[in-house]
Amino acid sequence: MLLSNLLDAKSILHESRILSKEQVYRLLVERICHHRKLPICGEGLVQLILQRDSQSSTAYPTGIAIPHIRMEDFHDTVIGMAFLQNPIDYEGTKVEWVCLVITDKSSSNIYLNLVAALLKLSKDAPLIRELGELRDGHAVVQRLHKMEIQIKREITLGDIMISEPITISADARLSELGAIFSSRGLTSLPVVDNNNRYLGEVNILHLLKVGVPDYLMMLDNVSFLRSYEPLEKLFEQEDTLTVREIMSRDEEYLNPDTSIPEVVFEMIQHHKRFFSVVDDSGKLVGVVTASDIFRKVIKA
Amino acid sequence: MTLMLIALAIFGVTYLLIITEWINKMLAAMMGGFAIVLTGIVHQKIAFAAIDWNVIFFLIGMMMVISVMRQTGVFMYLAIKLAKIAKGKPLTIMILMFLLTTFISAFLGSVTTIMILVPIVLLVASELKISPIPFIITMVIASNGGGAATMIGDPPNILIGSATEYNFLDFMINLTPPVLMITLFSTGLIWLLYQKGMHVSNENRAKLMSYNEKHLIKNKKLLIICGIVLILMLIALSLQSVLKIETATIAMTAGLFLLVISDRKKVEHILANDIDWVTIFFFMGLFMIVESLVETGFISLIAKNIMNITHGEPRTTSMVILWVSGVFSAVIDNVPFVAAMIPVIKQLGTMINNPEAMHPVWWSLALGTCLGGNGTMIGASANIVAIGIANRNGYHISFKEYTKIGAIFTLLAIIISTAYILMRYFR
């Protein structure tokens, strides 16, 4: 299936005005609903999109936003595109290309492939600039048609992972680690060397384990303990111990080429909600969490 | 002769690997066991027949019983209760732990007792801010001593019990008295060695006293059932000769019963984790290797040589066995040692041809191997396990540090055993 065949030139618009996210959505909905009868249309649809947006951001670091609505009994896929001369700020991510996708409740497969194709396109910055300058829906469709972009490629981990994640050095003190955990609301971090080479993983349980010696873990249960000094004094060791001493070196990690089903499989198999993503040369390229998969792929 | 030499070479290499732990103990025993089959020294059928299934299933059954009993929390309850009864006084705690370890080891085995009690002592010592090392060393000594008291307490006794006609009661009658004496004298020795030097602040003592051990017994019903099953098992073991049921069947009956009535969710975990399959297969391999020495006539050769030295005189033979076992068990793991010694003693029995005269020889072997295991930190499985736990928690017990204490207690125990054997059987 070619991407160009799914597009309708009349639903592609180019905007040079400074608009808000809501205004762009409203314009797109107007265009689509003008020549296509949808189960929900007009302001109702705009509100649905905004509501979906507020649950989790639909923007990606490459400058594309892919808001998505699933409708009952709508056995088709409709795409509306807006190329923006003045980017919209999606909570810190500058978006200059909005692709609104409306699909049937059951057609998640096409949707995922579509997202993968759009994401791949969005990485080609010169092309996006060129499409933005065409100023005409037909020309955009033709240009994409010539490129023969197939939407059969499976989406991989590399497409949805968080690239350039927060990392920590093996030589960092535990105080630094604790600060990142509490300020960023994270519970796991990849550990890297100076060249961004992946060394292992450190999580909040490793940090707590500092206050729990091995012998305590050998007891069958500790219900008789009401207070325990080493645990209470955990933070006294913050400035003497380094991440290297508590990190785990044998955690499973994933390759960016991993398919989404495999990511889910690995997460369930290893009871891990967090994975580092490491390329073939051993460099850390991203991280992925179970909630990323859930929000961006399964529930998308 | 050539076959005997090959068998000896395989035996030597295997034992070297077991003692040095260059590779996993079970792997070494299994490799040796199948090497003797592969080289054609012993036919597979004979090698498999040499495996003492009574020992294997007894061990599996006991591991099931112990794993369910651990769930009741009763052992931790006892340990913490004793620490509180001692009011946090280090020497009193040490002596009470010594006695508790002796008692539990006699019924649950030395290794299990160490695995349950050493972590608790590490916790108690860290709360009291005193070194746990003297506690760990004396508990290891207690575990091997307690294990020597019964047929089911220590691996060497399990092997001897299975290889001979002696039942649980015979072991109690012949071995519990000397162990009680040894325990009494050892307690005195602990008091002499450690009465000075351990001080605890009131604050740290108060922390220990605030432990709420009542929370540990979560399932009273299971505890009562376990208690009844254990008592029935001990009665059955004592009445073995009347009931005509072998030890393995008694232990497996108890173990399977407890597993069936315990938490369904935990059964798979118990089977996979609490049954120590590595030990089980280690024993299987040992039986196969020792069989090659029996088949090739090496065991008879050794037995003949012992006969030449002792002239088959029971008193001399007992003394030689007691002291030789004591020394050997101190420097090598006593399980492989006793596995090789059992056929030797059996051979001696056929040569002496007087069952009465063999009794003290067997009891000497049991006392020598179990108590000799205390001599150094590698003498018995319980020692290795305890030192390992201490190590992982940052307490490094050196060979010298252990041997300094272990050797005194072992010497004391073997001297008491010598007096006991001489006075009881040769007066």
Interface residues (C-beta under 8 A of the other chain):
Chain A: P213 D214 Y215 L216 M218 L219 D220 N221 S223 F224 L225 R226 S227 E229 P230
Chain B: R70 Q71 G73 M76 I80 M115 I116 V118 P119 I120 L122 L123 S126 E127 K207 S210 Y211 N212 E213 K214 H215 L216 K218 I389 R392 N393 G394
